[in-house]
């Protein structure tokens, strides 16, 4: 269980359980009662062996203390997860073997849970400061044939964010000493992005389209290389993180995919930070950034109402216009029809979401917080296939939302 406490005193927590745990069926159903565990998110840790067992329609052992407690059908257990998620948006799934295999610090730790929104898999006492770069503000000549995203500025801001977050690790106060030691020994940070959908819109590209997939992968590859280069440069002056093992670390798959200049810098100086990139949900951050689209999510709506809890505990609603829409109206007037690139979460197919998530995940060494929005009338067989697509395309996890009476919503179009 990982917990994030907000400034208002509320808690956001993640509870996870392995798919081979004897209590997994009770865990899957844990949030059936809408009054229980309301501040918890839940996810099932799915292994590669289980996915193979589902594919083969094989039996599945539930194990405790190294012994098989009972045996179930893997496909039936998978369907229980899918049915519960179809009805109430939880539990999500985390492909835990993939998470551990791709972890740059895999030679030092075994990951078994994430933070509350799943973008940051963490070890016991793990902590990670986050920062998000607003890609929407990096688009030059928006809504024109010459529109482009400034990659040089993205590299510069990424390096700045790495330095800032590394400073944060030394300036922060920690609740317990074990957290402080974990943070100092591995110096885990998370540089990510927000405003992705708005950036695509201003370039005239539809979210989920092949060109959007190529652009997102290019942007995240640029950010990943810039973050690792900046961390290597910091290591040259501040030293590598204390538990850095050059031989082990440079063997990791993610390091091997970096460009030659970055790998050379790492070989020469080491790395100041054990983990560097992630994509958080950035709900509040995106509001501060002129209401850009959140994280890597599509635009929710051209305008929408957001429920907000005030400091005194009272509830209120604010009407919010998306930044790209506001910018377009400022340039062309409110009477000008929006272009075909202005697609919302309600306009997209689930596969559009998965393609974008998978493209970004290739260049994110930690996790991605992402929700696949589904229409209420989506057939169950189509819904179930979303999770298979997420696994097959290399995602580290999958979360969906289908309108239902149990969870409600913070946003409304």
BELRA-V134435 format. One record per pair of residues at least 12 apart in sequence whose C-alpha atoms are under 6 Angstrom apart, sorted by sequence separation. I is the first residue (numbers start at 1). GAP is how many residues later the second one is. If there is no record, write none. Layout:
i | gap
I | GAP
I | GAP
This chain:
i | gap
2 | 12
60 | 12
111 | 12
138 | 12
282 | 12
306 | 12
1 | 13
59 | 13
60 | 13
282 | 13
305 | 13
1 | 14
59 | 14
60 | 14
281 | 14
305 | 14
59 | 15
304 | 15
58 | 16
304 | 16
303 | 17
57 | 18
303 | 18
302 | 19
303 | 19
353 | 19
54 | 20
302 | 20
53 | 21
54 | 21
14 | 26
16 | 26
18 | 26
19 | 26
376 | 26
12 | 27
13 | 27
14 | 27
15 | 27
16 | 27
17 | 27
18 | 27
19 | 27
373 | 27
374 | 27
375 | 27
376 | 27
13 | 28
14 | 28
16 | 28
17 | 28
371 | 28
372 | 28
373 | 28
374 | 28
371 | 29
240 | 30
292 | 30
240 | 31
241 | 31
291 | 31
292 | 31
240 | 32
241 | 32
291 | 32
229 | 33
232 | 33
236 | 33
232 | 34
235 | 34
358 | 35
235 | 36
358 | 36
232 | 37
235 | 37
358 | 37
232 | 38
234 | 38
232 | 39
22 | 40
231 | 40
21 | 41
231 | 41
20 | 42
21 | 42
20 | 43
301 | 43
300 | 44
299 | 45
300 | 45
298 | 47
43 | 48
46 | 48
47 | 48
42 | 49
43 | 49
44 | 49
45 | 49
46 | 49
47 | 49
43 | 50
45 | 50
46 | 50
47 | 50
45 | 51
125 | 54
186 | 55
147 | 56
185 | 57
185 | 58
132 | 59
134 | 59
136 | 59
143 | 59
128 | 60
129 | 60
130 | 60
131 | 60
132 | 60
133 | 60
134 | 60
135 | 60
142 | 60
143 | 60
128 | 61
130 | 61
132 | 61
133 | 61
134 | 61
135 | 61
132 | 62
136 | 62
136 | 63
135 | 64
159 | 68
158 | 69
155 | 71
159 | 71
188 | 85
192 | 85
187 | 86
188 | 86
189 | 86
190 | 86
191 | 86
192 | 86
278 | 86
187 | 87
188 | 87
189 | 87
190 | 87
191 | 87
192 | 87
277 | 87
186 | 88
190 | 88
277 | 88
278 | 88
281 | 88
277 | 89
278 | 89
279 | 89
280 | 89
278 | 90
198 | 95
197 | 96
195 | 97
195 | 98
195 | 99
194 | 100
195 | 100
196 | 100
194 | 101
197 | 101
14 | 102
193 | 102
197 | 102
13 | 103
307 | 103
12 | 104
306 | 104
306 | 105
305 | 106
305 | 107
304 | 108
304 | 109
2 | 113
198 | 126
206 | 135
205 | 136
204 | 137
201 | 140
220 | 140
201 | 141
217 | 142
221 | 142
213 | 143
217 | 143
220 | 143
208 | 144
104 | 148
208 | 148
119 | 161
120 | 246
120 | 247
119 | 248
119 | 249
119 | 250
118 | 251
117 | 252
99 | 297
95 | 301
95 | 302
94 | 303
93 | 304
93 | 305
92 | 307
89 | 311
89 | 312
34 | 372
